[in-house]
């Protein structure tokens, strides 16, 4: 692999970034500049060049190089670089977690031409895992329903969310998660947007919904606190990197238009 490319190199869940670089935050060069990494994955393109990812035992010693956590890529380099880094980390995890066949235990191999780990013995294919999750922002008049999980930063509230279960539609998941987490019913579900979320491998699908009855009763196993907040008195919100922040900001910008 002698051509010049961008590299997303990961060591112990930190990525190599270059401070002060003009075009991109990731290092650029041929594979020989980085010790010929093994098990390299092509994860996309950046500024017209291919971008590869690999796990390494030690990050290369590069001038101005830093070991950076994935979440810090967004404020450092923006949404495009964060999305590429998120894709890279998910694919590296997939490759590491499927080195052996889950059916017969045989060492797997990359299948040529597609993202799949294949068992040479029984033929089982393992594709990258994507876990769909639904996020719902519920409105009642001029108030938004927000909750906080125990693992949130102090004071931060967000829209409600949960993973889709087997055999469940997105709409069914939205109604169930809101009911289970805070005990209320919703109606008029409206799609907002989606976002790949690499912590670790989710696809977040966000909706607006209207309040349809019930009293807020947080599930103590998942929700530390939940309440109605007026548009002009919201608590601390999630980081701009997340679709939950965009969902709430969209509700604020459209508050006079929504039913």
Beta strands, then each sheet from edge to edge (+ up, - down):
strand 1: 5-11
strand 2: 14-18
strand 3: 27-29
strand 4: 41-46
strand 5: 49-55
strand 6: 65-69
strand 7: 108-110
strand 8: 117-119
strand 9: 125-126
strand 10: 131-140
strand 11: 143-148
strand 12: 156-157
strand 13: 160-163
strand 14: 185-197
strand 15: 202-213
strand 16: 225-230
strand 17: 236-237
sheet 1: 3+ 1- 2+ 6-
sheet 2: 3+ 1- 5- 4+
sheet 3: 7+ 8- 9+
sheet 4: 13+ 10- 11+ 16-
sheet 5: 13+ 10- 15- 14+
sheet 6: 12+ 17+
end
